[in-house]
Amino acid sequence: MSTFSGCIGLVVSRELMEWNRGVPETEEAVVVYGFERVFDSTDPEDIIFHPEPHQIRIDSEVKEIQVFFRVQMDFSEIAGVETSNLTSTVRYVHAMLWEPGANKNTDTPYWEENATTDRYPPLQRFSPPFELGVWELEVEAQGYGLTFPPIDQISFHDEFEVSVSVIRPCIEFPERADPDECIPV
């Protein structure tokens, strides 16, 4: 008979644990891929920025893709006159988000921005359906930066930031050991 009391005790203990456990919540897991750069030189080796593309895994769980793009190019306008026509071949940021299997020579990117002056477009949001597979975030930029310590007003530094946020739903359990752990749905 002692084995029944042990089994009954386990059932009661399990029920007590279930009763004390919090209710899991659905949250959003955000993974950000991006590039940012502040140009601080006029050296020909330092003015070009063309890193390896970021590989971004997109699966059926992805709820949203957000793209942020910001470019600041000091003196892109002087006395109300835009200088981008004069400097567009030497100061630019070109960012592209490619779907899986895209031919970069002939296909159009899923998202693309090209800036030769200050640009602060609003955050762009994309909803499913998405092509499943590995996407690529690619950027090519060229900019300059000069610091003139005696006259700080004529110092300038071109800079940019581009990021892709991939949002997936996940379940968070209140009793988890790692507060950042989020289990994919």
C-alpha angles and dihedrals in degrees: 000000000000091000092062092054089051092051092046089049090054091051091051091047092050092049090049091052092048091049092051095045115100124239114267115242131211111236136167121259110207121197115188125204118184156140130225132173140176110200112220105169146055092211108126091230093055102043097071120074116187110147128176111282120259113248110224121192112216117188136168091274094066108115099181144357119212124194123199121190129178130166128181119187112174116222092019083135123036121187090343093308117118111230098192092103088059098041105029094106093052102034118044147120120212117183128178137180112207128199120226114284095014117152103230091203098055111013128083116243118247087238130007139174129181119187133182096167137031109312128182106166117174121267109278120222125198126191131200148309094082129173105256119234139052115335124192130224108202131181135182120183142165124193146144140229132192131177121201105186097194093050109031093176092072094048115106140178124190111217142172144181129198125175139171117206117200113202123200130171116244139172122247119199115208094222096052117133094222111055091204094053112115120176114219114244 
